[in-house]
Amino acid sequence: MRRDIFQAISDPTRRGIITLIALQAMTPNAIAENFNTTRQAVSKHLRILTECEIVKQEQQGREIFYSLEIEKMKEIDKWLAQFREIWETRFNQLDKVLSTIKQQKK
């Protein structure tokens, strides 16, 4: 089953994994040490993140290291950008209104 990136990041544990591996590649055991869950559960989350191409895996000797696919994260950023523009426009409008009110009180 092919999931989309937003399904993958809907889970708090998967978002936590993304945060962890954003700084450095980690093994599943190292990732599991940061969560109050089993290594098997973490592996399931990693499989979902890998299927969605948010993380990539690299074999180094007997260990598998997981790291973040930065390019895939841009898909999330692109979707959020449209809302960021709306919020910034509204905050700018609010700044103007507050500035006008402040000047009227003087």
FENWORA-V805906 format. One record per residue. N is the residue number from 1. OMEGA is omega in radians with two decimals (NA if undefined). Layout:
n->N omega->OMEGA
n->N omega->OMEGA
//
This chain:
n->1 omega->-3.14
n->2 omega->3.11
n->3 omega->3.04
n->4 omega->-3.02
n->5 omega->-3.11
n->6 omega->3.00
n->7 omega->-3.10
n->8 omega->-3.09
n->9 omega->3.14
n->10 omega->-3.10
n->11 omega->-3.11
n->12 omega->3.12
n->13 omega->3.13
n->14 omega->3.07
n->15 omega->3.10
n->16 omega->3.10
n->17 omega->3.12
n->18 omega->3.13
n->19 omega->-3.13
n->20 omega->-3.04
n->21 omega->3.07
n->22 omega->-3.09
n->23 omega->-3.12
n->24 omega->3.09
n->25 omega->-3.10
n->26 omega->3.05
n->27 omega->3.10
n->28 omega->3.12
n->29 omega->3.13
n->30 omega->3.11
n->31 omega->-3.09
n->32 omega->3.13
n->33 omega->-3.11
n->34 omega->-3.09
n->35 omega->3.11
n->36 omega->-3.12
n->37 omega->-3.11
n->38 omega->3.07
n->39 omega->3.13
n->40 omega->3.11
n->41 omega->3.10
n->42 omega->3.10
n->43 omega->3.11
n->44 omega->3.10
n->45 omega->3.13
n->46 omega->3.12
n->47 omega->3.12
n->48 omega->3.13
n->49 omega->3.11
n->50 omega->3.11
n->51 omega->-3.13
n->52 omega->3.09
n->53 omega->3.06
n->54 omega->3.09
n->55 omega->3.06
n->56 omega->-3.14
n->57 omega->3.14
n->58 omega->3.12
n->59 omega->3.06
n->60 omega->-3.06
n->61 omega->-3.14
n->62 omega->-3.08
n->63 omega->3.00
n->64 omega->3.10
n->65 omega->3.11
n->66 omega->3.09
n->67 omega->-3.05
n->68 omega->3.02
n->69 omega->-3.05
n->70 omega->-3.11
n->71 omega->-3.13
n->72 omega->3.13
n->73 omega->3.11
n->74 omega->3.10
n->75 omega->3.10
n->76 omega->-3.12
n->77 omega->3.14
n->78 omega->3.14
n->79 omega->-3.13
n->80 omega->-3.07
n->81 omega->-3.14
n->82 omega->3.12
n->83 omega->3.10
n->84 omega->-3.14
n->85 omega->3.11
n->86 omega->-3.12
n->87 omega->-3.12
n->88 omega->3.10
n->89 omega->-3.13
n->90 omega->3.08
n->91 omega->3.09
n->92 omega->3.09
n->93 omega->3.12
n->94 omega->3.09
n->95 omega->-3.14
n->96 omega->3.13
n->97 omega->-3.14
n->98 omega->3.11
n->99 omega->3.11
n->100 omega->3.13
n->101 omega->-3.13
n->102 omega->3.14
n->103 omega->3.13
n->104 omega->-3.13
n->105 omega->-3.11
n->106 omega->NA
//
